[in-house]
Amino acid sequence: MKNCDEWKPFIVMIAIDFSFAAVNILLKKVLEEGMNHLVFITYRLSIATIFVAPIGYFWERNGRPRLTFRILCYLFFSAIVGASVTQYFFLLGIQYTSATFACAFVNMVPVVTFIMALPFGLETVNIKCNSGSAKILGTLVCVGGALLLTLYKGKALFHFSHSSVTTSPAVKLAAASTRTTEKWTVGVIALILGTLFWSSWFILQSNISKRYPCQYSSTAIMSFFGAIQSAVICFLTDHNLSIWVLKGKIQIIAILYAGMIGSGLCFVGMSWCVKKRGPVFTAAFSPLVQIMAAMVDIPVLHEQLYLGSVMGSILVMIGLYILLWGKSKEMKNRLIKLVQEAEETPEQEPQPQIQHLTVSCDSRCH
């Protein structure tokens, strides 16, 4: 039973990554149809709020702590860095690059999260130990891979049939327009900002989980704030009300799935994993999203894959697992140290008690 509990966070994160990969594939199709980014985010977070709020109310009503103004402020900022603005940057990056490239770019999140966790004391580095050296080496390799991923695009690795392209001129024109250098650069910048914001969410969530350890309720409140934020930004940037009208079954399916699963249950699961294993562990599973997305994205949707994306992703994943090895080694060393301290403590405690008893006996004799 104990081993089963230890594997639960791993199983939950794999399921979450699979769900995120499916969300990214659906997002690409929806964005190609011309749906507004902020409209999608608003609908998605609204669905998440409606879906998760009743679960949180009934499931956590007996053990829910008092919701203070400070916790509300934490959840408001959590919505900014984890929901509304972050999702907008990632959606913009997916539209101007590709779903596979966006997933590969998210591989930087564990390293950025690790670097951000150091000043807050959530992570420690001891250069003299092998674990500390591995964490530093893994960070440097990940950063190098991320730079290669960003600065080098490379040649296309797949050549799909020419006939399928010529039979659809609209698709050909759309592909040509979205692969220009300017849009590719905008997409990369958007993904960089999204990665920084997403990493910040893991750090902030580790604080929220201590103050308000109710995953369903906190996710519902965060999604509610995020829906309001994205709706306000959308109304300020585009006054056309026709963009709020959904067109076609794919858009409805994408919004429902992304809301209930992607922004609902997945955020609940990640909040639980951050509470159990910390922000770096939770962020470390991001590379699996890329692999799962590519398995569908390339053969089914004929999404192009570039040499720079592959080389950069390989480096990032190598660095990531060096970092994880160092972290696991560090946790084992801590456990050994705690066990040794626990064994030494009972041997030292009886001595003061005996002395105290002797003194009390002497006082009675006098």
C-alpha positions as a printed NumPy array, in Angstrom:
array([[  0.   ,   0.   ,   0.   ],
       [  2.888,   2.33 ,   0.804],
       [  4.522,   1.64 ,  -2.584],
       [  1.192,   2.362,  -4.282],
       [  1.002,   5.771,  -2.568],
       [  4.551,   6.564,  -3.683],
       [  3.654,   5.883,  -7.327],
       [  0.422,   7.901,  -7.298],
       [  2.088,  11.251,  -8.151],
       [  3.882,   9.617, -11.114],
       [  0.652,   8.103, -12.474],
       [ -1.25 ,  11.361, -11.989],
       [  1.399,  13.422, -13.823],
       [  1.545,  10.982, -16.763],
       [ -2.245,  11.184, -17.106],
       [ -2.066,  14.995, -16.914],
       [  0.615,  15.155, -19.627],
       [ -1.463,  12.928, -21.904],
       [ -4.45 ,  15.243, -21.394],
       [ -2.349,  18.349, -22.093],
       [ -1.038,  16.797, -25.303],
       [ -4.61 ,  16.211, -26.493],
       [ -5.52 ,  19.803, -25.568],
       [ -2.602,  21.156, -27.622],
       [ -3.668,  19.149, -30.686],
       [ -7.251,  20.424, -30.42 ],
       [ -6.021,  23.977, -29.883],
       [ -4.04 ,  23.924, -33.104],
       [ -7.109,  22.912, -35.107],
       [ -9.291,  25.548, -33.436],
       [ -6.768,  28.342, -33.985],
       [ -6.413,  27.413, -37.655],
       [-10.166,  27.991, -38.004],
       [ -9.658,  31.575, -36.815],
       [-11.009,  31.432, -33.268],
       [ -9.855,  34.285, -31.028],
       [ -7.294,  33.283, -28.389],
       [ -8.871,  35.194, -25.524],
       [-12.376,  34.011, -26.387],
       [-11.176,  30.428, -26.201],
       [ -9.432,  31.058, -22.872],
       [-12.52 ,  32.752, -21.408],
       [-14.829,  29.911, -22.423],
       [-12.299,  27.313, -21.288],
       [-11.863,  28.803, -17.813],
       [-15.614,  29.391, -17.452],
       [-16.292,  25.716, -18.193],
       [-13.568,  24.746, -15.701],
       [-15.184,  26.907, -12.999],
       [-18.657,  25.46 , -13.606],
       [-17.293,  21.905, -13.63 ],
       [-14.93 ,  22.042, -10.622],
       [-16.83 ,  24.388,  -8.268],
       [-19.622,  21.923,  -7.301],
       [-17.052,  19.157,  -6.735],
       [-15.01 ,  21.414,  -4.47 ],
       [-18.076,  22.602,  -2.557],
       [-19.354,  19.131,  -1.651],
       [-16.043,  17.232,  -1.514],
       [-14.107,  19.73 ,   0.621],
       [-16.844,  21.43 ,   2.657],
       [-15.905,  19.688,   5.928],
       [-12.159,  20.369,   5.843],
       [-12.03 ,  23.701,   4.003],
       [-10.08 ,  26.407,   5.913],
       [-11.199,  30.023,   6.116],
       [-10.834,  31.909,   2.845],
       [ -8.96 ,  35.102,   3.748],
       [ -8.268,  38.178,   1.633],
       [ -4.599,  37.211,   1.43 ],
       [ -5.446,  33.78 ,  -0.007],
       [ -7.775,  35.438,  -2.543],
       [ -4.897,  37.696,  -3.643],
       [ -2.663,  34.633,  -4.064],
       [ -5.335,  32.934,  -6.174],
       [ -5.858,  36.102,  -8.243],
       [ -2.163,  36.254,  -9.14 ],
       [ -2.176,  32.487,  -9.629],
       [ -4.855,  33.008, -12.29 ],
       [ -2.639,  35.562, -14.059],
       [  0.523,  33.426, -14.186],
       [ -1.204,  30.05 , -14.5  ],
       [ -4.395,  30.619, -16.461],
       [ -5.333,  33.77 , -18.4  ],
       [ -2.111,  35.498, -19.529],
       [ -0.003,  32.323, -19.632],
       [ -2.537,  30.464, -21.768],
       [ -2.737,  33.444, -24.136],
       [  1.038,  33.403, -24.65 ],
       [  1.087,  29.654, -25.253],
       [ -1.853,  29.809, -27.665],
       [ -0.14 ,  32.595, -29.583],
       [  3.033,  30.517, -29.683],
       [  1.169,  27.43 , -30.912],
       [ -0.526,  29.428, -33.686],
       [  2.693,  31.012, -34.973],
       [  4.926,  27.934, -34.606],
       [  3.449,  24.457, -34.114],
       [  1.953,  22.305, -31.382],
       [  5.034,  20.071, -31.327],
       [  7.399,  23.034, -31.119],
       [  5.329,  24.603, -28.323],
       [  5.37 ,  21.359, -26.335],
       [  9.131,  21.082, -26.853],
       [  9.58 ,  24.628, -25.616],
       [  7.737,  23.774, -22.399],
       [ 10.669,  21.457, -21.613],
       [ 12.381,  24.521, -20.158],
       [  9.771,  24.788, -17.403],
       [ 11.44 ,  22.324, -14.955],
       [ 14.777,  24.125, -15.147],
       [ 13.246,  27.597, -14.859],
       [ 11.171,  26.356, -11.926],
       [ 14.306,  24.939, -10.285],
       [ 16.171,  28.251, -10.688],
       [ 13.197,  30.222,  -9.336],
       [ 12.851,  27.842,  -6.37 ],
       [ 16.41 ,  28.493,  -5.14 ],
       [ 15.885,  32.027,  -3.701],
       [ 12.719,  30.899,  -1.892],
       [ 14.464,  27.966,  -0.206],
       [ 12.285,  25.406,  -1.974],
       [ 15.429,  23.891,  -3.518],
       [ 19.028,  23.745,  -2.239],
       [ 22.325,  23.149,  -4.037],
       [ 25.495,  21.774,  -2.421],
       [ 28.301,  21.911,  -4.98 ],
       [ 30.511,  19.582,  -2.917],
       [ 28.004,  16.713,  -3.238],
       [ 27.338,  14.682,  -6.403],
       [ 23.657,  15.56 ,  -6.178],
       [ 24.37 ,  19.295,  -6.183],
       [ 26.815,  19.008,  -9.087],
       [ 24.261,  16.966, -11.07 ],
       [ 21.577,  19.58 , -10.501],
       [ 23.867,  22.363, -11.75 ],
       [ 25.056,  20.316, -14.75 ],
       [ 21.488,  19.383, -15.648],
       [ 20.426,  23.016, -15.472],
       [ 23.243,  24.138, -17.799],
       [ 22.505,  21.367, -20.339],
       [ 18.804,  22.274, -20.303],
       [ 19.536,  25.952, -20.858],
       [ 21.86 ,  25.062, -23.762],
       [ 19.165,  22.905, -25.332],
       [ 16.59 ,  25.638, -24.87 ],
       [ 18.864,  28.178, -26.605],
       [ 19.392,  25.756, -29.502],
       [ 15.655,  25.175, -29.658],
       [ 15.014,  28.923, -29.793],
       [ 17.793,  30.189, -32.068],
       [ 18.108,  27.33 , -34.583],
       [ 15.16 ,  26.161, -36.651],
       [ 16.937,  23.848, -39.104],
       [ 15.589,  21.935, -42.067],
       [ 12.292,  20.095, -42.211],
       [ 12.542,  16.401, -41.372],
       [  9.364,  15.193, -43.097],
       [  8.177,  15.598, -46.677],
       [  4.468,  15.022, -46.952],
       [  2.791,  14.245, -50.301],
       [  2.56 ,  17.258, -52.589],
       [ -0.844,  16.247, -53.889],
       [ -2.512,  16.704, -50.509],
       [ -1.24 ,  20.286, -50.383],
       [ -2.231,  21.289, -53.915],
       [ -5.764,  19.988, -53.429],
       [ -6.297,  22.494, -50.624],
       [ -5.077,  26.007, -51.617],
       [ -6.49 ,  27.556, -48.428],
       [ -4.4  ,  25.235, -46.278],
       [ -1.349,  25.975, -48.414],
       [ -1.798,  29.757, -48.044],
       [ -2.41 ,  29.445, -44.301],
       [  0.693,  27.301, -43.843],
       [  2.793,  29.743, -45.847],
       [  1.557,  32.745, -43.874],
       [  2.054,  31.156, -40.465],
       [  5.598,  29.991, -41.191],
       [  7.071,  33.397, -42.006],
       [ 10.127,  34.506, -40.068],
       [  8.325,  37.365, -38.328],
       [  5.499,  35.209, -37.029],
       [  7.912,  32.483, -35.992],
       [  9.856,  35.045, -33.93 ],
       [  6.667,  36.37 , -32.31 ],
       [  5.674,  32.796, -31.503],
       [  9.046,  32.087, -29.853],
       [  8.847,  35.266, -27.741],
       [  5.32 ,  34.359, -26.672],
       [  6.494,  30.876, -25.661],
       [  9.392,  32.343, -23.646],
       [  7.013,  34.585, -21.704],
       [  4.565,  31.719, -21.261],
       [  7.34 ,  29.5  , -19.916],
       [  8.428,  32.136, -17.366],
       [  4.853,  32.672, -16.212],
       [  4.123,  28.936, -16.065],
       [  7.226,  28.31 , -13.942],
       [  6.148,  31.085, -11.599],
       [  2.804,  29.323, -11.134],
       [  4.494,  26.225,  -9.667],
       [  6.365,  28.367,  -7.135],
       [  3.224,  30.291,  -6.199],
       [  1.162,  27.1  ,  -5.985],
       [  3.579,  25.588,  -3.457],
       [  2.752,  28.512,  -1.167],
       [ -0.998,  28.312,  -1.833],
       [ -1.106,  24.566,  -1.115],
       [  0.272,  25.236,   2.389],
       [ -2.146,  28.07 ,   3.19 ],
       [ -5.226,  26.672,   1.426],
       [ -4.826,  22.896,   0.873],
       [ -8.093,  22.411,  -1.055],
       [ -7.235,  21.568,  -4.649],
       [-10.773,  21.626,  -6.085],
       [-11.813,  24.859,  -4.382],
       [ -8.58 ,  26.68 ,  -5.204],
       [ -8.78 ,  25.554,  -8.849],
       [-12.397,  26.747,  -9.109],
       [-11.552,  30.179,  -7.65 ],
       [ -8.444,  30.507,  -9.815],
       [-10.416,  29.569, -12.962],
       [-13.121,  32.1  , -12.045],
       [-10.558,  34.895, -11.7  ],
       [ -8.847,  33.794, -14.916],
       [-12.118,  33.86 , -16.877],
       [-12.813,  37.426, -15.725],
       [ -9.251,  38.532, -16.545],
       [ -9.257,  37.058, -20.045],
       [-12.758,  38.429, -20.783],
       [-11.732,  41.952, -19.747],
       [ -8.577,  41.806, -21.883],
       [-10.59 ,  40.487, -24.836],
       [-13.191,  43.266, -24.629],
       [-10.432,  45.878, -24.384],
       [ -8.553,  44.56 , -27.431],
       [-11.489,  43.59 , -29.692],
       [-14.959,  45.164, -29.546],
       [-16.45 ,  42.848, -32.172],
       [-19.11 ,  40.708, -30.443],
       [-19.285,  38.225, -33.33 ],
       [-16.011,  36.614, -32.211],
       [-17.87 ,  35.135, -29.218],
       [-20.064,  32.986, -31.481],
       [-18.867,  29.371, -31.678],
       [-18.635,  27.825, -35.143],
       [-18.662,  24.087, -35.636],
       [-18.482,  21.005, -33.446],
       [-14.682,  21.021, -33.176],
       [-14.681,  24.359, -31.353],
       [-17.36 ,  23.172, -28.913],
       [-15.563,  19.868, -28.262],
       [-12.211,  21.639, -27.811],
       [-13.655,  24.14 , -25.308],
       [-15.47 ,  21.465, -23.296],
       [-12.456,  19.144, -23.182],
       [ -9.937,  21.914, -22.458],
       [-12.209,  23.358, -19.765],
       [-13.222,  20.217, -17.886],
       [ -9.984,  18.267, -18.327],
       [ -7.198,  20.701, -19.286],
       [ -8.094,  23.585, -16.931],
       [-10.196,  21.603, -14.47 ],
       [ -8.992,  18.183, -13.432],
       [ -5.41 ,  18.72 , -14.658],
       [ -4.931,  21.796, -12.455],
       [ -6.424,  19.904,  -9.519],
       [ -3.978,  17.05 , -10.126],
       [ -0.984,  19.362, -10.48 ],
       [ -1.914,  21.234,  -7.303],
       [ -2.059,  17.915,  -5.469],
       [  1.344,  16.846,  -6.864],
       [  2.92 ,  20.176,  -5.893],
       [  1.597,  19.632,  -2.379],
       [  2.927,  16.05 ,  -2.219],
       [  6.26 ,  16.265,  -4.085],
       [  7.043,  19.951,  -4.639],
       [  7.12 ,  22.302,  -7.659],
       [ 10.227,  20.906,  -9.387],
       [  8.92 ,  17.313,  -9.384],
       [  5.6  ,  18.418, -10.886],
       [  7.234,  20.571, -13.557],
       [  9.709,  17.805, -14.452],
       [  7.075,  15.82 , -16.376],
       [  6.619,  18.531, -19.02 ],
       [  8.789,  16.768, -21.687],
       [  6.309,  13.885, -21.867],
       [  3.754,  16.265, -23.369],
       [  5.995,  16.799, -26.394],
       [  6.397,  13.067, -27.051],
       [  2.676,  12.372, -26.721],
       [  1.728,  15.333, -28.922],
       [  4.215,  14.372, -31.638],
       [  2.795,  10.837, -31.809],
       [ -0.494,  12.322, -33.067],
       [  0.59 ,  15.682, -34.439],
       [  3.023,  14.46 , -37.11 ],
       [  1.335,  11.389, -38.688],
       [ -2.302,  12.524, -38.367],
       [ -2.228,  16.327, -38.675],
       [  0.922,  16.363, -40.902],
       [  2.577,  18.939, -38.659],
       [  6.14 ,  19.642, -39.738],
       [  9.074,  18.802, -37.461],
       [ 12.378,  20.68 , -37.724],
       [ 15.935,  19.603, -36.94 ],
       [ 16.463,  22.4  , -34.389],
       [ 13.408,  21.295, -32.43 ],
       [ 14.661,  17.699, -32.253],
       [ 18.254,  18.567, -31.287],
       [ 17.191,  21.142, -28.725],
       [ 14.566,  18.836, -27.207],
       [ 17.056,  15.964, -26.857],
       [ 19.5  ,  18.217, -25.014],
       [ 16.753,  19.598, -22.785],
       [ 15.522,  16.115, -21.865],
       [ 19.06 ,  14.865, -21.132],
       [ 19.68 ,  17.847, -18.872],
       [ 16.301,  17.426, -17.266],
       [ 16.904,  13.856, -16.183],
       [ 20.393,  14.686, -14.929],
       [ 18.662,  17.295, -12.787],
       [ 16.066,  14.752, -11.614],
       [ 18.782,  12.223, -10.778],
       [ 20.519,  14.818,  -8.628],
       [ 17.237,  15.678,  -6.906],
       [ 16.426,  12.011,  -6.156],
       [ 19.966,  11.485,  -4.827],
       [ 19.571,  14.514,  -2.586],
       [ 16.244,  13.218,  -1.215],
       [ 17.818,   9.828,  -0.387],
       [ 20.676,  11.541,   1.449],
       [ 18.183,  13.586,   3.459],
       [ 16.225,  10.482,   4.424],
       [ 19.399,   8.694,   5.56 ],
       [ 20.373,  11.723,   7.644],
       [ 16.919,  11.923,   9.242],
       [ 16.998,   8.214,  10.108],
       [ 20.434,   8.571,  11.707],
       [ 19.281,  11.573,  13.761],
       [ 16.159,   9.673,  14.857],
       [ 18.292,   6.736,  16.008],
       [ 20.663,   8.966,  17.988],
       [ 17.926,  10.984,  19.726],
       [ 16.475,   8.203,  21.994],
       [ 19.95 ,   7.362,  23.254],
       [ 20.537,  10.945,  24.415],
       [ 17.138,  11.645,  25.99 ],
       [ 17.241,   9.309,  29.081],
       [ 20.409,  10.901,  30.531],
       [ 18.884,  14.325,  31.381],
       [ 15.802,  12.59 ,  32.821],
       [ 17.971,  10.503,  35.216],
       [ 19.838,  13.604,  36.363],
       [ 16.585,  15.431,  36.979],
       [ 15.252,  12.551,  39.069],
       [ 18.443,  12.451,  41.118],
       [ 18.211,  16.155,  41.928],
       [ 14.57 ,  15.857,  42.964],
       [ 15.433,  12.948,  45.271],
       [ 18.231,  14.96 ,  46.878],
       [ 15.896,  17.858,  47.534],
       [ 13.451,  15.581,  49.285],
       [ 16.207,  14.183,  51.53 ],
       [ 17.1  ,  17.669,  52.69 ]])
